[in-house]
């Protein structure tokens, strides 16, 4: 199949441990989305957090994708650092300076306890909305806080703008930034650039046109769309997918090693695992051993739906 270079998707995992079944679910859907459209897939390593991410996980993650049959056209390779967020600080610095030059950035000296006290819960989901407390500090107050030894985080001042977009799975979405999101952090007090800025800058600079990821990141999308527009980039199409959960309703996680790739590779085949993931996604009526390429011709987001999937003990029969 000829590649459609105008379509570029990405899989952007965090190398903080071995991938689990939920990560593979998102990876397969991202791969199918771009392959069905004849586009390119990019692999980016989101390793901003030095406390959780480890260099040794990079090659293991890539090897697990290859074992499953998921290839990529550009992005991370052994010895390649251009697609690791930990090595892309100059790009984030430039984006930060662009926003600061417009008067949109200010220091925030609040501790975590103070941030919570100065925030109001979002009516819909309980998220904390920062009040903008440090935006109103006087020059004397800022000087006093600096002299006390506090290192500030840096926030962006958002407008009362409504961001609307249509998600290919969850449909029309809308958020008013100042009311539903509030001023959010661009750079932490330790100097590390925050996820929202890094992802928006990377997606824009790398020419990503389609973003497939779990619906738990759906609320981040308006912030990233606004940042993309402020930085002069085109906005991708978004496809937020259901999550895989335990019978108790807990989202699968690396921390809990929920069917991680170490176990899966020792107990099943790539074809059986792909078939199970396709079944969980609603792409086939029952688990059947398949290669990813077998699913490309008939792939459709209309088959996936919005409901989270429960992974229970019956999964072992399929594996």
MIMARLO-617381 format. One record per residue (C-alpha): x, y, z; residue in three letters. Coordinates in steps of 0.1 Angstrom, whole numbers. Example, Ala and Ser with C-alpha at 12.3 -4.5 7.8 and 13.67 -1.06 7.14 Angstrom:
2
+-------+-------+-------+-----+
:  east : north :    up : res :
+-------+-------+-------+-----+
:   123 :   -45 :    78 : ALA :
:   137 :   -11 :    71 : SER :
+-------+-------+-------+-----+
***
This chain:
319
+-------+-------+-------+-----+
:  east : north :    up : res :
+-------+-------+-------+-----+
:     0 :     0 :     0 : UNK :
:    13 :    35 :    -9 : UNK :
:    20 :    57 :    21 : UNK :
:    -2 :    88 :    25 : UNK :
:    24 :   113 :    39 : UNK :
:    -3 :   138 :    48 : UNK :
:   -15 :   114 :    75 : UNK :
:     8 :   109 :   105 : UNK :
:    -2 :    92 :   137 : UNK :
:    19 :    85 :   167 : UNK :
:    23 :    61 :   196 : UNK :
:    39 :    79 :   225 : UNK :
:    44 :    56 :   255 : UNK :
:    62 :    65 :   287 : UNK :
:    92 :    42 :   293 : UNK :
:    85 :    38 :   330 : UNK :
:    82 :     0 :   330 : UNK :
:    71 :   -29 :   309 : UNK :
:    40 :   -22 :   288 : UNK :
:     8 :   -39 :   300 : UNK :
:   -24 :   -50 :   283 : UNK :
:   -39 :   -15 :   283 : UNK :
:    -8 :     0 :   267 : UNK :
:   -10 :   -26 :   239 : UNK :
:   -47 :   -20 :   234 : UNK :
:   -40 :    17 :   227 : UNK :
:    -9 :     9 :   206 : UNK :
:   -28 :   -15 :   183 : UNK :
:   -56 :    10 :   178 : UNK :
:   -31 :    38 :   170 : UNK :
:   -14 :    15 :   145 : UNK :
:   -47 :     4 :   128 : UNK :
:   -59 :    40 :   126 : UNK :
:   -30 :    52 :   106 : UNK :
:   -25 :    20 :    85 : UNK :
:   -61 :    20 :    75 : UNK :
:   -56 :    55 :    62 : UNK :
:   -24 :    46 :    45 : UNK :
:    -4 :    70 :    67 : UNK :
:    29 :    70 :    87 : UNK :
:    33 :    60 :   123 : UNK :
:    58 :    78 :   146 : UNK :
:    72 :    63 :   178 : UNK :
:    80 :    89 :   205 : UNK :
:    92 :    82 :   240 : UNK :
:    76 :   104 :   266 : UNK :
:   104 :   102 :   292 : UNK :
:   101 :   136 :   308 : UNK :
:    99 :   123 :   344 : UNK :
:   134 :   113 :   355 : UNK :
:   121 :    96 :   387 : UNK :
:   100 :    71 :   368 : UNK :
:   115 :    66 :   333 : UNK :
:   146 :    45 :   327 : UNK :
:   168 :    43 :   296 : UNK :
:   168 :     5 :   296 : UNK :
:   130 :     4 :   291 : UNK :
:   133 :    21 :   257 : UNK :
:   147 :    -8 :   237 : UNK :
:   125 :   -33 :   256 : UNK :
:    94 :   -13 :   247 : UNK :
:   104 :   -12 :   210 : UNK :
:   112 :   -49 :   210 : UNK :
:    78 :   -57 :   225 : UNK :
:    60 :   -37 :   198 : UNK :
:    80 :   -55 :   171 : UNK :
:    72 :   -89 :   187 : UNK :
:    35 :   -80 :   185 : UNK :
:    38 :   -70 :   148 : UNK :
:    34 :   -33 :   152 : UNK :
:    60 :   -14 :   131 : UNK :
:    66 :    23 :   127 : UNK :
:    79 :    45 :    99 : UNK :
:    98 :    72 :   118 : UNK :
:   107 :    80 :   154 : UNK :
:   128 :    62 :   181 : UNK :
:   155 :    37 :   171 : UNK :
:   184 :    23 :   191 : UNK :
:   209 :    51 :   197 : UNK :
:   184 :    78 :   184 : UNK :
:   175 :   105 :   209 : UNK :
:   156 :   130 :   187 : UNK :
:   123 :   114 :   196 : UNK :
:   129 :   112 :   233 : UNK :
:   113 :   141 :   253 : UNK :
:   142 :   141 :   277 : UNK :
:   164 :   153 :   249 : UNK :
:   140 :   179 :   234 : UNK :
:   143 :   206 :   261 : UNK :
:   155 :   233 :   236 : UNK :
:   122 :   230 :   217 : UNK :
:   102 :   233 :   250 : UNK :
:   123 :   263 :   260 : UNK :
:   116 :   280 :   227 : UNK :
:    79 :   274 :   230 : UNK :
:    79 :   287 :   266 : UNK :
:    97 :   319 :   255 : UNK :
:    71 :   324 :   228 : UNK :
:    43 :   323 :   253 : UNK :
:    62 :   344 :   278 : UNK :
:    69 :   371 :   252 : UNK :
:    31 :   375 :   249 : UNK :
:    27 :   381 :   286 : UNK :
:    10 :   347 :   291 : UNK :
:    33 :   332 :   316 : UNK :
:    38 :   339 :   353 : UNK :
:    56 :   323 :   383 : UNK :
:    36 :   303 :   408 : UNK :
:    51 :   299 :   443 : UNK :
:    23 :   278 :   458 : UNK :
:    32 :   246 :   476 : UNK :
:    10 :   216 :   468 : UNK :
:   -10 :   222 :   499 : UNK :
:   -15 :   259 :   490 : UNK :
:   -24 :   250 :   454 : UNK :
:   -52 :   227 :   467 : UNK :
:   -64 :   254 :   491 : UNK :
:   -64 :   280 :   463 : UNK :
:   -83 :   258 :   439 : UNK :
:  -119 :   249 :   434 : UNK :
:  -131 :   215 :   423 : UNK :
:  -145 :   211 :   388 : UNK :
:  -182 :   204 :   391 : UNK :
:  -181 :   176 :   365 : UNK :
:  -151 :   155 :   375 : UNK :
:  -137 :   168 :   408 : UNK :
:  -105 :   181 :   392 : UNK :
:   -90 :   211 :   409 : UNK :
:   -91 :   244 :   391 : UNK :
:   -63 :   268 :   401 : UNK :
:   -77 :   302 :   412 : UNK :
:   -49 :   323 :   397 : UNK :
:   -37 :   333 :   431 : UNK :
:    -1 :   339 :   421 : UNK :
:   -11 :   358 :   390 : UNK :
:   -22 :   386 :   413 : UNK :
:    10 :   389 :   434 : UNK :
:    26 :   423 :   436 : UNK :
:    63 :   428 :   426 : UNK :
:    71 :   431 :   464 : UNK :
:    54 :   398 :   472 : UNK :
:    73 :   381 :   444 : UNK :
:   106 :   395 :   456 : UNK :
:    98 :   383 :   492 : UNK :
:    90 :   348 :   480 : UNK :
:   122 :   346 :   459 : UNK :
:   143 :   358 :   488 : UNK :
:   127 :   332 :   511 : UNK :
:   142 :   305 :   488 : UNK :
:   111 :   293 :   470 : UNK :
:   116 :   281 :   435 : UNK :
:    85 :   289 :   414 : UNK :
:    67 :   267 :   389 : UNK :
:    55 :   286 :   358 : UNK :
:    19 :   288 :   347 : UNK :
:     2 :   300 :   316 : UNK :
:   -27 :   324 :   319 : UNK :
:   -56 :   310 :   298 : UNK :
:   -84 :   332 :   283 : UNK :
:  -121 :   328 :   287 : UNK :
:  -121 :   310 :   253 : UNK :
:  -142 :   281 :   244 : UNK :
:  -123 :   253 :   227 : UNK :
:  -144 :   229 :   206 : UNK :
:  -134 :   198 :   187 : UNK :
:  -150 :   166 :   175 : UNK :
:  -134 :   134 :   189 : UNK :
:  -137 :   104 :   165 : UNK :
:  -149 :    82 :   193 : UNK :
:  -165 :   104 :   219 : UNK :
:  -180 :   130 :   195 : UNK :
:  -184 :   168 :   200 : UNK :
:  -164 :   182 :   230 : UNK :
:  -163 :   217 :   244 : UNK :
:  -144 :   234 :   272 : UNK :
:  -141 :   270 :   284 : UNK :
:  -105 :   273 :   294 : UNK :
:  -107 :   297 :   323 : UNK :
:  -137 :   280 :   339 : UNK :
:  -132 :   243 :   332 : UNK :
:   -94 :   242 :   331 : UNK :
:   -78 :   272 :   347 : UNK :
:   -42 :   284 :   345 : UNK :
:   -20 :   253 :   342 : UNK :
:    16 :   246 :   347 : UNK :
:    41 :   248 :   318 : UNK :
:    73 :   242 :   338 : UNK :
:    77 :   226 :   372 : UNK :
:    97 :   242 :   400 : UNK :
:   126 :   218 :   393 : UNK :
:   129 :   231 :   358 : UNK :
:   113 :   201 :   340 : UNK :
:    88 :   211 :   314 : UNK :
:    52 :   199 :   319 : UNK :
:    34 :   173 :   299 : UNK :
:     9 :   197 :   283 : UNK :
:    36 :   219 :   268 : UNK :
:    59 :   191 :   257 : UNK :
:    31 :   171 :   240 : UNK :
:    17 :   201 :   222 : UNK :
:    51 :   212 :   210 : UNK :
:    61 :   177 :   199 : UNK :
:    28 :   169 :   181 : UNK :
:    30 :   203 :   163 : UNK :
:    67 :   202 :   154 : UNK :
:    66 :   165 :   143 : UNK :
:    36 :   170 :   120 : UNK :
:    13 :   147 :   139 : UNK :
:   -22 :   148 :   123 : UNK :
:   -39 :   120 :   143 : UNK :
:   -37 :   113 :   180 : UNK :
:   -50 :    80 :   194 : UNK :
:   -48 :    76 :   232 : UNK :
:   -69 :    66 :   262 : UNK :
:  -100 :    87 :   271 : UNK :
:   -84 :    95 :   305 : UNK :
:   -65 :   122 :   285 : UNK :
:   -96 :   136 :   269 : UNK :
:   -97 :   165 :   293 : UNK :
:   -61 :   175 :   284 : UNK :
:   -71 :   180 :   247 : UNK :
:   -85 :   215 :   249 : UNK :
:   -53 :   228 :   266 : UNK :
:   -32 :   211 :   240 : UNK :
:   -53 :   225 :   211 : UNK :
:   -50 :   260 :   226 : UNK :
:   -12 :   257 :   230 : UNK :
:    -9 :   243 :   194 : UNK :
:   -28 :   273 :   181 : UNK :
:    -7 :   298 :   202 : UNK :
:    25 :   282 :   188 : UNK :
:    13 :   284 :   152 : UNK :
:     8 :   246 :   146 : UNK :
:   -20 :   227 :   130 : UNK :
:   -44 :   208 :   153 : UNK :
:   -46 :   170 :   149 : UNK :
:   -77 :   149 :   148 : UNK :
:   -82 :   132 :   181 : UNK :
:   -94 :    96 :   188 : UNK :
:   -98 :    88 :   225 : UNK :
:  -103 :    51 :   232 : UNK :
:  -119 :    31 :   260 : UNK :
:   -97 :    19 :   289 : UNK :
:   -92 :   -17 :   300 : UNK :
:  -102 :   -21 :   336 : UNK :
:  -101 :   -47 :   363 : UNK :
:  -134 :   -62 :   376 : UNK :
:  -132 :   -38 :   405 : UNK :
:  -132 :    -9 :   381 : UNK :
:   -95 :     0 :   385 : UNK :
:   -76 :    11 :   353 : UNK :
:   -48 :   -13 :   344 : UNK :
:   -14 :     0 :   353 : UNK :
:    23 :    -6 :   350 : UNK :
:    26 :    -1 :   387 : UNK :
:     4 :   -31 :   394 : UNK :
:    19 :   -51 :   365 : UNK :
:   -15 :   -59 :   350 : UNK :
:    -6 :   -86 :   325 : UNK :
:    26 :   -70 :   315 : UNK :
:    46 :   -80 :   284 : UNK :
:    70 :  -101 :   304 : UNK :
:    42 :  -124 :   314 : UNK :
:    24 :  -122 :   281 : UNK :
:    54 :  -131 :   260 : UNK :
:    61 :  -161 :   282 : UNK :
:    25 :  -174 :   281 : UNK :
:    11 :  -167 :   246 : UNK :
:    18 :  -159 :   210 : UNK :
:    17 :  -125 :   192 : UNK :
:   -12 :  -137 :   171 : UNK :
:   -34 :  -148 :   200 : UNK :
:   -27 :  -116 :   218 : UNK :
:   -36 :   -95 :   188 : UNK :
:   -68 :  -114 :   184 : UNK :
:   -77 :  -108 :   221 : UNK :
:   -70 :   -71 :   218 : UNK :
:   -91 :   -69 :   186 : UNK :
:  -119 :   -87 :   204 : UNK :
:  -117 :   -63 :   234 : UNK :
:  -118 :   -34 :   209 : UNK :
:  -150 :   -47 :   193 : UNK :
:  -133 :   -53 :   159 : UNK :
:  -140 :   -91 :   158 : UNK :
:  -169 :  -111 :   174 : UNK :
:  -146 :  -136 :   193 : UNK :
:  -109 :  -139 :   201 : UNK :
:   -91 :  -154 :   170 : UNK :
:   -54 :  -156 :   163 : UNK :
:   -46 :  -128 :   139 : UNK :
:   -18 :  -106 :   127 : UNK :
:   -23 :   -68 :   129 : UNK :
:   -23 :   -65 :    91 : UNK :
:   -54 :   -88 :    90 : UNK :
:   -74 :   -61 :   108 : UNK :
:   -65 :   -32 :    86 : UNK :
:   -90 :   -35 :    57 : UNK :
:  -122 :   -35 :    79 : UNK :
:  -110 :   -12 :   106 : UNK :
:  -136 :    14 :   117 : UNK :
:  -139 :    36 :   148 : UNK :
:  -176 :    29 :   147 : UNK :
:  -169 :    -6 :   159 : UNK :
:  -149 :     5 :   189 : UNK :
:  -175 :    24 :   210 : UNK :
:  -170 :    44 :   242 : UNK :
:  -175 :    19 :   270 : UNK :
:  -145 :     7 :   290 : UNK :
:  -137 :   -30 :   288 : UNK :
:  -135 :   -52 :   318 : UNK :
:  -106 :   -77 :   319 : UNK :
:  -115 :  -106 :   341 : UNK :
:  -104 :  -141 :   347 : UNK :
:  -120 :  -153 :   315 : UNK :
:   -91 :  -136 :   296 : UNK :
:   -69 :  -166 :   303 : UNK :
:   -91 :  -188 :   280 : UNK :
:   -84 :  -165 :   251 : UNK :
:   -46 :  -165 :   257 : UNK :
+-------+-------+-------+-----+
***
